[in-house]
Amino acid sequence: MENGISNKVNPQETTKTIGIVGAGHIAQAVARHAAKAGYKVIISSRKKPVELADLASSLGDGVTTGTPTEAAQADLVLIAVHFDQIPDAVKDIDWKGRTVIDTSNAIVFPEFKPKDFGGKTSSRVNTGLFPGASLVKAFNTLPAAILASDPNVDKGRRVIFVSGDDDESKKKVLTFAKNLGFYPIDLGGLDEGGRLQEFGGALITHNLIKLK
């Protein structure tokens, strides 16, 4: 057992559906890994689903397009839009009972510094945008190009950090990351772990490998 999850991939996990809100580089990286691992993926954005058809077909078998509302019906929902765009991207959607993966980084441009939330973590702030959902922070610490590369390297697996307050939802994300080939590490809750992995935190941009 590692991080409370089995070393073996559960075949049932690979039949689940991942919804993605956003179609940028982070969204594409996770979608491609998920499709390769056997997940069904619904990718969505502000564009009409038909406008994402070519992108979806390039990401792998099992990747389809939909609206953000349709993507939000999936077993796991990955939010992969810029921090400031999240409110508009997720409004008018029923989030009750969903497990939401927050990949965002709260950055002030052009200064390129962390946003100040008066001591709160950015993910703690984001929980208010998803009433009734369990929010888990993950897939935000690596640059998109590194996240998109093979998580299995010669001597180990690339590390993904995961934070969340609800243990059951966090376990789903830990298992998802592991099934994609990463080595997930549970950092605890959104206030403690989230602070370490958010922009400006100690773990941001570190490309770590768990050796075999």
Buried (B, 14 or more C-beta within 10 A) or exposed (E): EEBEBEEEBEEEBBEBBBBBBBBEBBBBBBBBBBBBBBBBBBBBBBEEBEEBEEBBEEBBEBBBBBBBBBBBBBBBBBBBBBBEBBEEBBEEBEBEEBBBBBBBBBBEEEEEEBBEEEEBBBBBBBBEBBEEBBBBBBBBBBEBEEBBBEBBBEEBBBBBBBBBBBEEBBBBBBBBBBBBBBBBBBBBBBBEBBBBBBBBBEBBEEEBBBEE
